Amino acid sequence: MNRKTRAAHRFRGVVAGIAATVMMFGLADLIARAFTPSAAPLLTLGQAIIPLAPPAAIKPVIALFGDNDKLVLVLSTGLGAIILAGIIGALAVSRRRLATTLLVVAGLIPVIVIFIRPEAGALDIIPTLIGIAAGVAVFLLLLRFGVPATFAEATNNPDVARSIAPGSQTSEPAPTSEPFSRRRFFGLAGAVGAIGAVTIAAGQTLVSLTQEAGAAVAKLVLPNPAKKAVAIPAAANTDIDGTVPFVTEAKDFYRIDTVLSPPVIDSEQWSLRIHGMVEEEVTLTMDDVLDLPLEEHHITLTCVSNPVGGDLVGNATWLGYPVRELLARARPNSQADMVLSHSFDGFTASTPLGALTDDRAALLAVGMNGQPLTPIHGFPARLVVPGLYGFVSATKWVTELEVTRFDEKTAYWTDRGWDAKAPILVASRIEVPGPLAKVPAGDIRVGGTAWAQRSGIERVEVKLDDGEWTQADLAEEVTIDTWRQWRAEFAEVAAGSHTLTVRATDKDGTVQTAKRRDSIPNSATGHHHIQFRVE
C-alpha cells in the first residue's frame, strides 16, 4: 500500500479515536448530572491537575485569564485527552487490539481519580464506566467503517491483500466494499462527534463551571446584624461613567480558588472546629453562629495574583462574627503565632494570629451584600480578613481554625513559594479611559480606584505622558479597609496617542512603588499605565 493510502487510513484512525473520546466524556458528563460534580471525569481530572501544577504555570494563567482560569483548565484537560485519543487512533491502523486496550486504560484513569477522592462515593464511577463502554463501542464501529480490517489486523481480504503484497503493480488498493466508504465513515464520525459535543454542553462540567448550586443557600435565613456597617455616602462615588461601583455585586466579585466546582455543603451539617495550641477546643454549628451578635462591615479583598491594574479585587459588605471573639473562647497558647484555616476541599491558609485578634474586622462571614454567601464565594462560611491577601486569609468553605506556629505548619500556597504573611501593598488602577480607548479631543476626565487596607488612601496622583504628577480628587473615604475612588481632569488634550499613569500614597506615607515585579512572593508591583487615543 502506498504512502498516500496509508496516511489516509491513519487519518481515519485519528478521527475515530477523537470521536470516540468525545462520546466517552460527553456521555459520562451527562450522566454525572444525576450524581455529583465529583462524578464528572473532566472536572475530576482537572481538579487532580491543580495541586500538581507548578507556581510558574499557575501565575501566568491567573494573570491572563483571571476568573476564567478554571474554564481554561478544563478545556486544556479536554484538549490533552483529544490529543492522546488521536495518537491511540493512529496506532489502531496497524495495532487495533493494542489501541483498543490503551483506550480502555486511558478511560480508567479518571475512574481511579474519582474513586480516590475523599468526597466521592463508589457509585460516582458509574458515569465514567458507561462512557468508556460507549466510547470503545464507537471506536470499534468507526474503525470497521473507516479502516479495512486487512490493513489493521493483517487478515486475508484478497482485494486489499493484493494491493499491499510485495511486488504488486497496483499503486492504490483495490476498490473496497461499502463498509469502507469514505462518505459513510466521515458522516458517522461527524454524527458521533456532534452527539458527544452536545452531551458535554448539557453535562455536569459546564453546569458546574457556570451555575450556582443554590438549593442549600435558600435554606439559610440570615439574622439582622447586631452592628450594621457604616452608611455609604453618595460622595464615596466619583460619578464618572465607566468606573466600578463602590460595592461589587456577588456575581461580579472575583473568584480565585483551588476547586473547579464549588462544594455543595448543607449548612445544617456544617461546623467549625477551633483546635491546636489552645486551652479549650471549640466547635460551633451554623445555628451557634447565627445566634451570635453578628456584625456587618465593608471590606475590600484582593488576590495576590492580581496583575498591576487588574480586576482581581472587589469590595463587599460582609456579615459575620469577629474571629477574635471565637479565638478568645478557645484561649490560644502564648507561644502560638499563626492560625492555619482549613477548607472543606482541603485547602489551607496561614494567617498571622495577630491579624485575627487585633481590632480589625476579621470575620467568620456568612453573608455578602445582604444575602447568604453564594457557593462560589464560600457558602456556608468563610474568612474575611482586612489587610491581607486572600491566599493567607480569605479561606472559603472554612471548617477548621488550627492555632499553631509558622515554624511548625505551612499552607497550600506558601508551600508553592508565596509569602506566609502577605500584607496588602498600596495599589491603584485606571478605569477610565480604558486601554486603547478613543476619546474626543478637549478636556479629558479620568478615574479609577486605589486601595491600601489597614492604612487607607491619602493621595492619588496621575501623569499624562511625560508630564508632572497631578494630584487627583479623592471620593469620600468609607473606611480604611475599603478601596477609594479618584478622579482627575486634563484640559485641552491634543489629538494623538497618549499614556496615562497612576500612583497612590497611603496614610502611613508609603508611595506606591514604580518597580515592576511578579506576584511571587507577595503581589505584583509597579505603576498602572494605559495608552489611549484622542481624536
SULLIN-V764067 format. One record per residue. N is the residue number from 1. PHI is phi as a letter, one per 40 degrees, with the letter a starting at -180 (999 if undefined). OMEGA is omega as a letter, one per 30 degrees, with the letter a starting at -180 (NA if undefined). D_CENTER is the distance of its C-alpha to the mean C-alpha in Angstrom with 2 decimals. Layout:
BEGIN
((N/PHI/OMEGA/D_CENTER) (N/PHI/OMEGA/D_CENTER))
END
This chain:
BEGIN
((1/999/a/49.84) (2/c/a/49.04) (3/c/a/45.82) (4/c/l/44.87) (5/c/l/45.20) (6/c/l/43.37) (7/c/l/40.41) (8/c/l/40.47) (9/c/l/40.33) (10/c/l/37.57) (11/c/l/35.49) (12/c/l/36.14) (13/c/l/34.98) (14/c/l/31.65) (15/c/l/31.31) (16/c/l/32.26) (17/c/a/29.64) (18/c/a/26.80) (19/c/a/28.08) (20/c/a/28.49) (21/c/l/24.95) (22/c/l/23.51) (23/c/a/25.84) (24/d/a/24.93) (25/c/a/21.17) (26/c/a/21.88) (27/c/l/24.48) (28/c/a/22.63) (29/c/a/19.56) (30/c/l/22.01) (31/c/a/23.95) (32/c/l/20.93) (33/c/l/20.76) (34/c/a/23.89) (35/b/l/22.35) (36/b/l/18.89) (37/d/a/15.31) (38/c/l/16.32) (39/c/a/19.08) (40/c/a/17.07) (41/c/a/17.46) (42/c/l/14.66) (43/c/a/12.07) (44/c/l/14.14) (45/c/l/14.52) (46/c/l/10.91) (47/c/l/10.47) (48/c/a/13.65) (49/c/a/12.60) (50/d/a/9.86) (51/c/a/12.75) (52/c/a/15.00) (53/c/l/13.27) (54/c/l/15.34) (55/d/a/14.31) (56/c/l/16.07) (57/c/a/13.60) (58/c/a/10.34) (59/d/a/11.80) (60/c/l/12.76) (61/c/l/9.62) (62/c/a/7.80) (63/c/a/11.28) (64/c/a/11.83) (65/b/l/8.96) (66/f/a/7.37) (67/c/a/5.40) (68/c/a/6.04) (69/c/a/4.59) (70/c/l/3.94) (71/c/l/7.31) (72/c/l/8.64) (73/c/l/8.35) (74/c/l/10.11) (75/c/l/12.49) (76/c/l/13.28) (77/c/l/14.04) (78/c/l/16.23) (79/c/l/17.86) (80/c/l/18.75) (81/c/l/20.30) (82/c/l/22.23) (83/c/l/23.59) (84/c/l/24.75) (85/c/l/26.29) (86/c/l/28.14) (87/c/l/29.61) (88/c/l/30.74) (89/c/l/32.24) (90/c/l/34.16) (91/c/a/35.56) (92/c/a/36.77) (93/c/a/39.41) (94/b/a/41.44) (95/b/a/40.00) (96/c/a/39.04) (97/c/l/39.31) (98/c/a/37.25) (99/c/l/34.52) (100/c/l/34.43) (101/c/l/34.19) (102/c/l/31.29) (103/c/l/29.45) (104/c/a/30.00) (105/c/l/28.94) (106/c/l/25.68) (107/c/a/25.07) (108/c/l/25.80) (109/d/l/23.01) (110/c/l/20.36) (111/c/l/23.21) (112/c/a/23.56) (113/c/l/19.88) (114/c/a/19.87) (115/c/a/23.19) (116/c/l/22.37) (117/c/a/19.36) (118/d/a/20.91) (119/c/a/19.85) (120/c/l/21.03) (121/b/a/24.59) (122/c/a/27.09) (123/c/a/27.00) (124/c/l/23.32) (125/c/a/24.50) (126/c/l/26.76) (127/d/a/24.49) (128/c/l/23.82) (129/c/l/27.53) (130/c/l/28.58) (131/c/l/26.28) (132/c/a/27.85) (133/d/l/31.31) (134/c/a/30.71) (135/c/l/29.20) (136/c/l/32.15) (137/c/l/34.62) (138/c/l/33.25) (139/d/a/33.28) (140/c/l/36.93) (141/c/l/37.93) (142/c/l/36.60) (143/c/l/38.28) (144/c/a/41.48) (145/c/a/41.38) (146/b/a/40.15) (147/b/l/41.70) (148/d/a/45.35) (149/c/l/45.73) (150/c/a/48.49) (151/c/a/46.14) (152/c/a/43.38) (153/b/l/45.65) (154/f/l/48.97) (155/c/a/50.91) (156/b/l/54.17) (157/c/a/53.67) (158/c/a/56.81) (159/c/a/55.60) (160/c/l/52.43) (161/d/l/54.08) (162/c/a/56.84) (163/c/a/54.41) (164/b/a/52.87) (165/c/l/56.10) (166/d/l/57.42) (167/g/l/59.91) (168/c/l/58.86) (169/c/a/59.82) (170/c/a/57.14) (171/c/l/54.27) (172/b/l/52.14) (173/c/l/51.79) (174/c/l/54.14) (175/d/a/52.99) (176/c/a/50.78) (177/c/a/50.85) (178/d/l/48.73) (179/d/a/45.98) (180/c/l/45.03) (181/c/l/44.95) (182/c/a/42.30) (183/c/a/41.90) (184/c/a/41.51) (185/c/a/38.95) (186/c/l/36.62) (187/c/l/37.12) (188/c/l/36.14) (189/c/l/33.15) (190/c/l/31.95) (191/c/l/32.41) (192/c/l/30.54) (193/c/l/27.60) (194/c/l/27.56) (195/c/l/27.74) (196/c/l/24.88) (197/c/l/22.68) (198/c/a/23.70) (199/c/l/22.96) (200/c/l/19.42) (201/c/a/18.99) (202/c/a/20.57) (203/c/a/18.91) (204/c/a/16.53) (205/c/a/13.40) (206/c/l/13.43) (207/c/a/14.57) (208/c/a/11.86) (209/c/a/9.09) (210/b/a/11.37) (211/b/l/13.58) (212/c/l/14.21) (213/c/a/16.32) (214/c/a/18.93) (215/c/a/22.03) (216/c/a/21.79) (217/c/a/21.04) (218/c/a/24.20) (219/c/a/26.36) (220/c/l/25.63) (221/b/a/28.07) (222/c/l/27.64) (223/c/l/30.90) (224/c/a/32.06) (225/c/l/31.27) (226/c/l/34.22) (227/b/a/33.26) (228/c/l/31.86) (229/c/l/29.86) (230/c/l/32.06) (231/c/l/32.67) (232/c/a/30.80) (233/c/l/33.66) (234/d/a/33.81) (235/c/l/34.27) (236/c/l/30.71) (237/b/a/29.79) (238/c/l/31.28) (239/g/l/31.53) (240/c/a/30.52) (241/d/l/29.01) (242/h/l/25.54) (243/c/a/24.56) (244/c/l/21.81) (245/c/a/23.27) (246/c/l/23.96) (247/b/a/21.97) (248/c/l/18.46) (249/c/a/18.11) (250/d/a/15.49) (251/c/a/14.28) (252/b/a/13.93) (253/c/a/12.58) (254/c/l/9.46) (255/b/l/6.47) (256/b/l/5.07) (257/a/a/5.75) (258/b/l/6.75) (259/b/l/6.99) (260/c/l/6.41) (261/b/a/9.05) (262/c/a/10.19) (263/c/l/13.60) (264/c/a/16.67) (265/b/l/19.01) (266/c/a/22.54) (267/c/l/23.48) (268/c/l/27.00) (269/c/a/25.99) (270/c/l/23.75) (271/a/l/25.37) (272/b/l/24.86) (273/b/l/26.88) (274/b/a/28.11) (275/a/a/29.83) (276/h/a/30.60) (277/c/a/33.04) (278/b/l/34.33) (279/c/a/37.76) (280/a/l/36.67) (281/c/a/33.61) (282/b/l/32.21) (283/b/l/30.32) (284/b/l/29.37) (285/c/l/28.54) (286/c/l/26.95) (287/c/l/30.54) (288/c/a/31.43) (289/c/a/28.70) (290/c/l/29.61) (291/c/a/33.25) (292/c/l/32.64) (293/c/a/33.39) (294/c/a/29.88) (295/b/a/29.22) (296/b/a/27.35) (297/a/l/26.05) (298/c/a/24.38) (299/a/l/21.78) (300/c/l/19.47) (301/b/a/16.24) (302/b/l/14.84) (303/c/l/12.06) (304/c/l/13.89) (305/c/a/11.82) (306/c/l/13.08) (307/c/l/15.44) (308/d/a/18.94) (309/g/a/19.15) (310/c/a/15.41) (311/b/l/13.87) (312/c/l/11.47) (313/a/l/14.37) (314/a/a/15.82) (315/b/a/18.98) (316/b/l/19.69) (317/b/a/22.63) (318/b/l/21.88) (319/b/a/24.29) (320/a/a/24.87) (321/b/a/27.34) (322/d/l/27.96) (323/c/a/26.75) (324/d/l/29.97) (325/c/l/32.00) (326/c/l/30.20) (327/c/l/30.67) (328/c/l/34.27) (329/c/a/34.94) (330/c/l/33.97) (331/f/a/35.85) (332/c/l/33.98) (333/c/a/36.19) (334/c/l/37.41) (335/c/a/36.10) (336/c/l/32.45) (337/b/a/30.21) (338/a/l/26.62) (339/b/l/24.68) (340/c/l/22.11) (341/c/a/19.90) (342/b/l/18.61) (343/c/l/15.86) (344/d/a/16.53) (345/c/l/13.96) (346/g/l/15.76) (347/c/l/13.80) (348/b/l/16.42) (349/b/a/17.01) (350/b/a/20.38) (351/b/l/21.88) (352/d/a/25.40) (353/d/a/27.78) (354/c/l/29.50) (355/c/l/26.50) (356/b/a/26.53) (357/b/l/30.30) (358/c/a/31.40) (359/c/l/31.93) (360/c/a/28.47) (361/c/l/26.66) (362/c/a/24.35) (363/b/l/23.49) (364/c/a/22.55) (365/c/l/21.08) (366/b/a/21.45) (367/b/a/21.43) (368/a/l/19.78) (369/f/l/21.99) (370/g/a/24.62) (371/b/l/22.64) (372/d/l/21.15) (373/d/l/17.54) (374/c/a/15.29) (375/d/a/13.41) (376/c/l/9.90) (377/b/l/11.74) (378/h/a/13.52) (379/d/g/16.45) (380/c/a/19.12) (381/a/l/19.04) (382/a/l/17.14) (383/c/l/18.40) (384/b/a/18.82) (385/b/l/20.78) (386/c/l/22.08) (387/g/l/22.51) (388/b/l/19.91) (389/c/a/16.44) (390/d/a/13.79) (391/c/l/13.25) (392/b/a/16.92) (393/a/a/17.48) (394/b/a/14.95) (395/d/l/14.46) (396/c/l/13.24) (397/f/a/15.29) (398/c/a/17.80) (399/b/a/20.77) (400/a/l/22.68) (401/b/a/23.98) (402/b/l/25.76) (403/c/a/28.24) (404/a/a/28.83) (405/b/l/29.28) (406/c/a/27.27) (407/c/l/29.78) (408/b/a/29.28) (409/b/l/25.59) (410/b/a/22.37) (411/b/a/18.71) (412/d/a/15.48) (413/c/l/14.70) (414/c/l/18.41) (415/c/a/19.11) (416/b/l/17.00) (417/h/l/19.06) (418/c/a/17.86) (419/c/a/20.50) (420/c/a/21.47) (421/b/l/22.45) (422/f/l/20.50) (423/c/a/22.52) (424/c/l/21.19) (425/c/l/23.13) (426/c/a/24.85) (427/a/l/23.02) (428/a/l/23.65) (429/a/l/22.60) (430/c/l/24.48) (431/b/l/23.46) (432/b/f/26.83) (433/c/l/27.82) (434/c/l/24.69) (435/d/l/24.48) (436/g/l/27.27) (437/c/l/28.47) (438/b/a/32.11) (439/b/a/34.14) (440/c/a/37.86) (441/c/l/40.36) (442/h/l/41.75) (443/c/a/40.21) (444/b/l/36.44) (445/c/l/34.34) (446/b/a/31.12) (447/a/l/28.65) (448/i/a/25.37) (449/b/l/24.09) (450/a/a/24.49) (451/a/l/23.56) (452/a/a/24.96) (453/d/a/24.31) (454/g/l/27.27) (455/b/a/29.53) (456/g/a/29.12) (457/c/l/29.69) (458/c/a/33.32) (459/a/l/33.39) (460/b/l/31.48) (461/b/l/33.16) (462/b/a/32.62) (463/b/l/34.42) (464/c/a/35.38) (465/f/a/35.83) (466/b/a/38.02) (467/c/l/39.59) (468/c/l/39.86) (469/c/l/37.20) (470/b/a/37.63) (471/c/a/36.80) (472/c/l/34.61) (473/c/a/35.33) (474/c/l/33.01) (475/c/a/32.17) (476/c/l/33.30) (477/c/l/31.35) (478/c/l/30.15) (479/a/l/29.33) (480/c/a/28.61) (481/c/l/25.16) (482/b/l/24.03) (483/c/a/23.56) (484/b/a/26.67) (485/c/l/27.30) (486/a/l/29.83) (487/a/l/31.96) (488/a/l/34.62) (489/b/l/37.06) (490/b/a/38.68) (491/c/l/42.00) (492/f/l/43.26) (493/c/a/40.55) (494/c/l/42.05) (495/c/l/40.76) (496/h/l/38.63) (497/c/a/35.37) (498/b/l/34.37) (499/b/l/31.85) (500/b/a/30.69) (501/b/a/29.52) (502/b/l/28.65) (503/a/a/28.91) (504/b/l/29.07) (505/b/a/31.22) (506/c/a/30.67) (507/c/l/33.54) (508/c/l/34.11) (509/g/l/35.02) (510/c/l/32.05) (511/c/l/31.55) (512/d/a/28.17) (513/c/l/28.57) (514/c/a/28.81) (515/c/l/27.99) (516/c/l/24.92) (517/a/l/22.78) (518/c/a/19.34) (519/c/l/16.87) (520/c/g/18.14) (521/c/a/19.77) (522/a/l/19.38) (523/g/l/17.92) (524/c/l/18.82) (525/b/a/22.21) (526/h/l/24.60) (527/c/l/25.97) (528/c/l/24.08) (529/b/l/26.27) (530/b/l/26.24) (531/b/l/28.85) (532/a/a/30.44) (533/b/l/33.65) (534/c/a/36.61) (535/b/NA/38.75))
END
